[in-house]
Amino acid sequence: MTATQGSNGNYLNDAWRVKVGLAEMLKGGVIMDVTNAEQARIAEDAGACAVMALERVPSDIRKEGGVARMAAPKIIREIMDTVSIPVMAKVRIGHFAEAAVLEALEVDFIDESEVLTPADEENHVWKHDFKVPFVCGARNLGEALRRIAEGAAMIRTKGEAGSGNVVEAVRHMRTITGEMRRLTTLRGDELMHVAKELGAPLDLVREIARAGKLPVPNFSAGGIATPADAALVRHLGAESVFVGSGIFKSSDPEKRAKAIVKATTHYQDAKIVLEASEVLGEAMKGLDIRQIEEKDLLQTRGW
Amino acid sequence: MEKPVKIGILAVQGDFEAHAATLARLGIEPVFVRTPRDLDGVDAMILPGGESTTQWKFLVEEGLDKSLREFSARGGAIFGTCAGAILLAREVHHPDQASLGLADIALIRNAYGRQLASEVRSEMTPLSSEPLEMVFIRAPIIQRVGPDVEVLATSQGQPVLVRQGRILIATFHPELTSDTTVHEYFLRIAQTGAFAAAENDPLLKLAGSGKDLWSSEHTDDYIRRQRES
């Protein structure tokens, strides 16, 4: 049960439960970034459990610069008409009007994403106002809990999108799970101080201290490019994997998509991850995070 | 005497952990099934919710489609929820899709609409005197049921919980509530089979053919007696 007595939103109502319910259905799968209907078809055929519709994959956004916005409704609709799996789409952080457009379009999930240029540098979308579920990125537990308090039904690590480098996704996953483990060792009267330190609502801090895990599914994103990358984040606690540029920026998207799906399910069986790794061409070219200038980091968007 | 049943949960994709949590509340530790080998010694299988297209690709790739059909023919009990229901159906539409075809029903995928149409409902069932909470998520609709299929519950005029012999199908997600009624009912179906297996029942083979050797009246009566004792 995702039972927390929410001070900000009612985490027990039916609307909340069906939002988290869809997130539950996506567990153990791979959600792939696609920019058109043809890529969506390839992703579905490869075994993706959902697709993320966007105008440019993160590595192109990084290269081309400019303001990155919600994808054109026409593209999203074409993708929705092409595949039978859930379709997600991204909105800029804080852009609740873009979110309302996506809800009217009836997408299945909205990603309030740091990959797009933020529309609000202080406020994220108040996600309880929407019937469609949201996923949000986080680098640490405080950030994850603030997003959940706002109504996110799924959390994913931010990683560093479009880098092809898994190091930040690993850092964020280890940080979140490590902070949760620490909370379970504390006394009840120490939790208010933790809530203050994390900048997170006390009721959610108490829920983590009790359960040792987030009250919503915890997925990983940002830099996953190979089957072994997917297996790594699964071992570290990711319940599912988002792959952005890693698939359609590689030399053979179809094969790579299938291989990452396989490794995500069978991450505990190194022989199968080996099998999945063997048939592949070249992965996308990766970036050393230290070579990316501070101002060009995507993960520092949002708070 | 009841033989303890070994329950397997298909764990390739979807909410298999939610099913495991429900079974844990009933004091049962399931095994996760990802390859045909994992089916060894399993008496009853749960096919969880998730994305049926993704799950089906895995079944075929791993050869689990064949193994599950054999498992059913051997008399193994199977419970499918939502995507699991789709995998079990004989006919799947919207779009048309291959499946195990073990239950004589026709399904339409995502028939209520997209995620915005997902909702929680409450319906009476013969399994309990209390209404059952039903969580529907991008749920399919059962469009047709064959003569051997018993409709246990309906919602909005559509069958939502049906049984064909040793196969139980829900288009909703009992694993997403704290109510264990439907899982308990499935355990009874499974236990009846395990009992027969222990007796080396020559009729066991028939059980997988869709013939209902143990009528639901029998099972309901059994549950009632269990509850009373």
Interface residues (C-beta under 8 A of the other chain):
Chain A: M1 D14 R17 V18 G21 L22 E24 M25 L26 K27 G28 G29 E44 G47 A48 C49 A50 M80 S84 I85 P86 E103 E106 V107 D108 F109 K131 V132 P133 V261 K262 T265 H266 D269
Chain B: A11 V12 Q13 G14 D15 F16 E17 A18 R34 G49 G50 E51 T53 T54 K57 F58 E61 C82 A83 H94 P95 R109 N110 G113 R114 Q115 L116 S118 E119 V120 V135 F136 I137 R138 H173 L176 S178
